[in-house]
């Protein structure tokens, strides 16, 4: 496991995590950064991204769905959305090539 500093709330340390020999990025709480995600894919060989997602509005301390939808298709295809609001069912089919991590479900990585 490797800790990667991220931007979340000014003045408050926050970290994303790289798991599975660097193949899985768990964003934790982080602001959107397309450049960072693309760089991790290209330079670090990340092949799964689990990213926090604010479904509505402008992302301030979390990544907004509208911002995540600007990611290239190949990055969207490896991105799972988590840390979303209770209105998630309203957004099924509206997440581009990204899919939701379902609460209370066990995932094999």
N, CA and C atoms as a LAMMPS dump frame, in Angstrom:
ITEM: TIMESTEP
0
ITEM: NUMBER OF ATOMS
327
ITEM: BOX BOUNDS ff ff ff
-5.0000000000000000e+02 5.0000000000000000e+02
-5.0000000000000000e+02 5.0000000000000000e+02
-5.0000000000000000e+02 5.0000000000000000e+02
ITEM: ATOMS id mol type element x y z
1 1 1 N 0.847 -1.176 0
2 1 2 C 0 0 0
3 1 3 C 0.894 1.241 0
4 2 1 N 0.439 2.262 -0.733
5 2 2 C 1.179 3.522 -0.799
6 2 3 C 0.199 4.682 -0.582
7 3 1 N 0.588 5.64 0.225
8 3 2 C -0.213 6.839 0.459
9 3 3 C 0.179 7.919 -0.537
10 4 1 N -0.826 8.574 -1.136
11 4 2 C -0.588 9.688 -2.061
12 4 3 C -1.323 10.915 -1.538
13 5 1 N -0.624 12.014 -1.267
14 5 2 C -1.301 13.227 -0.799
15 5 3 C -2.316 13.719 -1.841
16 6 1 N -3.466 14.18 -1.352
17 6 2 C -4.496 14.728 -2.237
18 6 3 C -5.009 16.048 -1.673
19 7 1 N -5.702 16.779 -2.499
20 7 2 C -6.369 18.014 -2.081
21 7 3 C -7.785 17.653 -1.646
22 8 1 N -8.172 18.095 -0.467
23 8 2 C -9.532 17.867 0.021
24 8 3 C -10.045 19.163 0.633
25 9 1 N -9.668 19.432 1.85
26 9 2 C -10.033 20.664 2.539
27 9 3 C -8.734 21.411 2.826
28 10 1 N -8.649 22.706 2.485
29 10 2 C -7.408 23.445 2.732
30 10 3 C -6.945 23.317 4.181
31 11 1 N -5.656 23.016 4.336
32 11 2 C -5.059 22.923 5.651
33 11 3 C -5.28 21.6 6.364
34 12 1 N -5.962 20.661 5.703
35 12 2 C -6.234 19.367 6.329
36 12 3 C -5.61 18.264 5.482
37 13 1 N -4.632 17.549 6.019
38 13 2 C -3.991 16.488 5.237
39 13 3 C -4.994 15.403 4.845
40 14 1 N -4.881 14.935 3.612
41 14 2 C -5.737 13.862 3.12
42 14 3 C -4.911 13.036 2.141
43 15 1 N -5.226 11.757 2.058
44 15 2 C -4.441 10.858 1.226
45 15 3 C -5.326 9.893 0.453
46 16 1 N -4.94 9.626 -0.773
47 16 2 C -5.481 8.509 -1.542
48 16 3 C -4.586 7.313 -1.262
49 17 1 N -5.076 6.133 -1.601
50 17 2 C -4.32 4.911 -1.359
51 17 3 C -4.136 4.134 -2.652
52 18 1 N -2.936 3.615 -2.852
53 18 2 C -2.677 2.69 -3.947
54 18 3 C -2.571 1.298 -3.346
55 19 1 N -3.392 0.371 -3.845
56 19 2 C -3.409 -1.017 -3.384
57 19 3 C -3.029 -1.948 -4.522
58 20 1 N -2.904 -3.226 -4.181
59 20 2 C -2.674 -4.283 -5.178
60 20 3 C -1.505 -3.952 -6.087
61 21 1 N -0.357 -3.731 -5.47
62 21 2 C 0.865 -3.424 -6.211
63 21 3 C 0.691 -2.199 -7.112
64 22 1 N -0.097 -1.245 -6.641
65 22 2 C -0.29 0.001 -7.377
66 22 3 C -1.326 -0.054 -8.476
67 23 1 N -2.073 -1.135 -8.585
68 23 2 C -3.055 -1.278 -9.665
69 23 3 C -4.4 -0.65 -9.335
70 24 1 N -4.695 -0.444 -8.033
71 24 2 C -5.972 0.104 -7.602
72 24 3 C -5.745 1.405 -6.849
73 25 1 N -6.395 2.473 -7.309
74 25 2 C -6.374 3.756 -6.616
75 25 3 C -7.699 3.925 -5.896
76 26 1 N -7.632 4.145 -4.599
77 26 2 C -8.793 4.473 -3.777
78 26 3 C -8.655 5.951 -3.446
79 27 1 N -9.527 6.78 -4.005
80 27 2 C -9.323 8.228 -3.903
81 27 3 C -9.473 8.782 -2.5
82 28 1 N -10.213 8.098 -1.66
83 28 2 C -10.556 8.613 -0.351
84 28 3 C -11.407 9.863 -0.591
85 29 1 N -11.136 10.956 0.048
86 29 2 C -11.822 12.225 -0.207
87 29 3 C -10.855 13.113 -0.971
88 30 1 N -11.162 13.403 -2.21
89 30 2 C -10.237 14.263 -2.952
90 30 3 C -10.967 15.09 -3.991
91 31 1 N -10.431 16.245 -4.236
92 31 2 C -10.946 17.093 -5.301
93 31 3 C -10.575 16.475 -6.65
94 32 1 N -11.295 16.849 -7.679
95 32 2 C -11.082 16.305 -9.017
96 32 3 C -9.766 16.808 -9.613
97 33 1 N -9.031 15.877 -10.224
98 33 2 C -7.834 16.224 -10.976
99 33 3 C -7.662 15.227 -12.11
100 34 1 N -8.127 15.609 -13.297
101 34 2 C -7.989 14.736 -14.468
102 34 3 C -6.527 14.432 -14.728
103 35 1 N -5.676 15.429 -14.615
104 35 2 C -4.256 15.248 -14.891
105 35 3 C -3.652 14.179 -13.992
106 36 1 N -4.015 14.216 -12.733
107 36 2 C -3.484 13.243 -11.769
108 36 3 C -3.931 11.826 -12.114
109 37 1 N -5.216 11.663 -12.418
110 37 2 C -5.736 10.331 -12.739
111 37 3 C -5.113 9.788 -14.026
112 38 1 N -4.99 10.632 -15.03
113 38 2 C -4.377 10.207 -16.297
114 38 3 C -2.915 9.847 -16.075
115 39 1 N -2.215 10.653 -15.297
116 39 2 C -0.8 10.383 -15.014
117 39 3 C -0.634 9.06 -14.263
118 40 1 N -1.495 8.793 -13.298
119 40 2 C -1.41 7.533 -12.57
120 40 3 C -1.67 6.341 -13.493
121 41 1 N -2.568 6.497 -14.428
122 41 2 C -2.846 5.442 -15.407
123 41 3 C -1.636 5.224 -16.317
124 42 1 N -1.114 6.311 -16.847
125 42 2 C -0.025 6.212 -17.83
126 42 3 C 1.325 5.895 -17.207
127 43 1 N 1.642 6.514 -16.087
128 43 2 C 2.976 6.384 -15.51
129 43 3 C 3.075 5.343 -14.406
130 44 1 N 1.971 5.076 -13.72
131 44 2 C 2.009 4.137 -12.587
132 44 3 C 1.244 2.852 -12.87
133 45 1 N 0.609 2.773 -14.032
134 45 2 C -0.1 1.565 -14.461
135 45 3 C -1.314 1.238 -13.585
136 46 1 N -1.965 2.261 -13.025
137 46 2 C -3.196 2.055 -12.263
138 46 3 C -4.261 1.537 -13.225
139 47 1 N -4.974 0.467 -12.824
140 47 2 C -5.96 -0.147 -13.705
141 47 3 C -7.352 -0.225 -13.117
142 48 1 N -7.501 0.261 -11.866
143 48 2 C -8.81 0.414 -11.242
144 48 3 C -8.775 1.702 -10.437
145 49 1 N -9.819 2.492 -10.584
146 49 2 C -9.937 3.727 -9.806
147 49 3 C -11.28 3.684 -9.084
148 50 1 N -11.224 3.77 -7.781
149 50 2 C -12.434 3.916 -6.973
150 50 3 C -12.415 5.368 -6.496
151 51 1 N -13.346 6.171 -7.016
152 51 2 C -13.297 7.611 -6.767
153 51 3 C -14.556 8.097 -6.071
154 52 1 N -14.356 8.981 -5.083
155 52 2 C -15.499 9.63 -4.448
156 52 3 C -16.233 10.446 -5.503
157 53 1 N -17.543 10.59 -5.333
158 53 2 C -18.327 11.274 -6.357
159 53 3 C -19.487 12.035 -5.74
160 54 1 N -19.456 13.325 -5.926
161 54 2 C -20.576 14.196 -5.57
162 54 3 C -21.476 14.228 -6.799
163 55 1 N -22.693 13.747 -6.687
164 55 2 C -23.54 13.56 -7.86
165 55 3 C -24.104 14.854 -8.435
166 56 1 N -24.278 15.862 -7.615
167 56 2 C -24.869 17.116 -8.089
168 56 3 C -24.01 18.297 -7.688
169 57 1 N -24.1 19.333 -8.478
170 57 2 C -23.431 20.583 -8.142
171 57 3 C -21.957 20.59 -8.481
172 58 1 N -21.349 21.714 -8.147
173 58 2 C -19.92 21.91 -8.393
174 58 3 C -19.124 21.263 -7.276
175 59 1 N -18.119 20.491 -7.657
176 59 2 C -17.266 19.839 -6.659
177 59 3 C -16.398 20.856 -5.943
178 60 1 N -16.443 20.848 -4.627
179 60 2 C -15.612 21.745 -3.837
180 60 3 C -14.584 20.928 -3.055
181 61 1 N -15.048 19.975 -2.28
182 61 2 C -14.129 19.122 -1.526
183 61 3 C -14.146 17.679 -2.019
184 62 1 N -15.097 17.342 -2.887
185 62 2 C -15.17 16.026 -3.508
186 62 3 C -15.234 16.219 -5.023
187 63 1 N -14.964 15.156 -5.752
188 63 2 C -15.059 15.217 -7.21
189 63 3 C -16.534 15.207 -7.623
190 64 1 N -16.91 16.116 -8.503
191 64 2 C -18.283 16.172 -8.994
192 64 3 C -18.432 15.235 -10.19
193 65 1 N -19.61 14.639 -10.315
194 65 2 C -19.881 13.753 -11.44
195 65 3 C -19.631 14.47 -12.761
196 66 1 N -20.067 15.71 -12.876
197 66 2 C -19.859 16.458 -14.13
198 66 3 C -18.373 16.545 -14.479
199 67 1 N -17.517 16.693 -13.483
200 67 2 C -16.075 16.739 -13.746
201 67 3 C -15.555 15.36 -14.14
202 68 1 N -15.964 14.328 -13.415
203 68 2 C -15.513 12.974 -13.729
204 68 3 C -15.933 12.556 -15.146
205 69 1 N -17.052 13.064 -15.608
206 69 2 C -17.52 12.753 -16.968
207 69 3 C -16.628 13.357 -18.048
208 70 1 N -15.726 14.26 -17.681
209 70 2 C -14.795 14.835 -18.666
210 70 3 C -13.56 13.95 -18.858
211 71 1 N -13.417 12.917 -18.046
212 71 2 C -12.274 12.011 -18.196
213 71 3 C -12.343 11.279 -19.529
214 72 1 N -11.195 10.942 -20.104
215 72 2 C -11.2 10.146 -21.334
216 72 3 C -11.941 8.815 -21.105
217 73 1 N -12.52 8.301 -22.166
218 73 2 C -13.315 7.079 -22.081
219 73 3 C -12.554 5.921 -21.441
220 74 1 N -11.28 5.748 -21.788
221 74 2 C -10.521 4.624 -21.231
222 74 3 C -10.303 4.757 -19.724
223 75 1 N -10.278 5.977 -19.215
224 75 2 C -10.162 6.192 -17.771
225 75 3 C -11.532 5.974 -17.11
226 76 1 N -12.589 6.457 -17.748
227 76 2 C -13.931 6.225 -17.21
228 76 3 C -14.225 4.736 -17.074
229 77 1 N -13.793 3.937 -18.035
230 77 2 C -14.09 2.505 -18.019
231 77 3 C -13.491 1.78 -16.825
232 78 1 N -12.445 2.318 -16.234
233 78 2 C -11.821 1.673 -15.074
234 78 3 C -12.2 2.363 -13.761
235 79 1 N -13.142 3.314 -13.826
236 79 2 C -13.509 4.112 -12.651
237 79 3 C -14.828 3.639 -12.056
238 80 1 N -14.792 3.385 -10.752
239 80 2 C -15.983 3.029 -9.979
240 80 3 C -16.276 4.206 -9.054
241 81 1 N -17.528 4.587 -8.953
242 81 2 C -17.938 5.747 -8.16
243 81 3 C -18.395 5.314 -6.774
244 82 1 N -17.926 6.04 -5.763
245 82 2 C -18.258 5.732 -4.371
246 82 3 C -18.448 7.03 -3.606
247 83 1 N -18.845 6.919 -2.349
248 83 2 C -19.004 8.082 -1.459
249 83 3 C -19.988 9.076 -2.076
250 84 1 N -21.068 8.542 -2.602
251 84 2 C -22.094 9.331 -3.293
252 84 3 C -23.3 9.53 -2.382
253 85 1 N -24.219 10.38 -2.819
254 85 2 C -25.414 10.669 -2.034
255 85 3 C -26.474 9.579 -2.134
256 86 1 N -27.474 9.69 -1.277
257 86 2 C -28.564 8.706 -1.236
258 86 3 C -29.429 8.707 -2.493
259 87 1 N -29.303 9.743 -3.311
260 87 2 C -30.101 9.807 -4.534
261 87 3 C -29.417 9.106 -5.713
262 88 1 N -28.459 8.237 -5.433
263 88 2 C -27.71 7.522 -6.465
264 88 3 C -28.602 6.849 -7.495
265 89 1 N -29.719 6.197 -7.122
266 89 2 C -30.531 5.523 -8.146
267 89 3 C -30.992 6.452 -9.281
268 90 1 N -31.134 7.73 -8.991
269 90 2 C -31.528 8.695 -10.028
270 90 3 C -30.442 8.866 -11.094
271 91 1 N -29.226 8.444 -10.797
272 91 2 C -28.096 8.671 -11.693
273 91 3 C -27.639 7.416 -12.426
274 92 1 N -28.306 6.294 -12.189
275 92 2 C -27.962 5.079 -12.921
276 92 3 C -28.208 5.338 -14.407
277 93 1 N -27.221 5.039 -15.23
278 93 2 C -27.303 5.303 -16.663
279 93 3 C -26.851 6.699 -17.059
280 94 1 N -26.441 7.5 -16.082
281 94 2 C -26.017 8.88 -16.357
282 94 3 C -24.562 9.117 -15.955
283 95 1 N -23.78 8.036 -15.909
284 95 2 C -22.403 8.141 -15.425
285 95 3 C -21.374 7.827 -16.507
286 96 1 N -21.728 8.001 -17.76
287 96 2 C -20.797 7.702 -18.833
288 96 3 C -20.409 6.239 -18.8
289 97 1 N -19.114 5.964 -18.838
290 97 2 C -18.611 4.592 -18.8
291 97 3 C -18.24 4.159 -17.384
292 98 1 N -18.574 4.982 -16.404
293 98 2 C -18.251 4.669 -15.007
294 98 3 C -19.419 3.922 -14.366
295 99 1 N -19.12 3.143 -13.334
296 99 2 C -20.165 2.412 -12.631
297 99 3 C -20.062 2.697 -11.136
298 100 1 N -21.13 2.383 -10.423
299 100 2 C -21.168 2.63 -8.983
300 100 3 C -20.623 1.44 -8.198
301 101 1 N -19.964 1.741 -7.101
302 101 2 C -19.654 0.743 -6.082
303 101 3 C -20.915 0.665 -5.23
304 102 1 N -21.454 -0.518 -5.065
305 102 2 C -22.676 -0.678 -4.28
306 102 3 C -22.347 -0.821 -2.802
307 103 1 N -23.087 -0.099 -1.997
308 103 2 C -22.896 -0.159 -0.558
309 103 3 C -23.246 -1.553 -0.04
310 104 1 N -22.555 -1.993 0.973
311 104 2 C -22.794 -3.275 1.659
312 104 3 C -22.521 -4.482 0.761
313 105 1 N -21.729 -4.307 -0.268
314 105 2 C -21.367 -5.407 -1.157
315 105 3 C -19.873 -5.676 -1.024
316 106 1 N -19.497 -6.926 -1.048
317 106 2 C -18.085 -7.303 -0.962
318 106 3 C -17.548 -7.459 -2.371
319 107 1 N -16.375 -6.855 -2.629
320 107 2 C -15.759 -6.9 -3.94
321 107 3 C -14.432 -7.64 -3.854
322 108 1 N -14.181 -8.497 -4.8
323 108 2 C -12.872 -9.15 -4.928
324 108 3 C -12.042 -8.295 -5.865
325 109 1 N -10.837 -7.974 -5.444
326 109 2 C -9.987 -7.097 -6.252
327 109 3 C -8.835 -7.859 -6.85
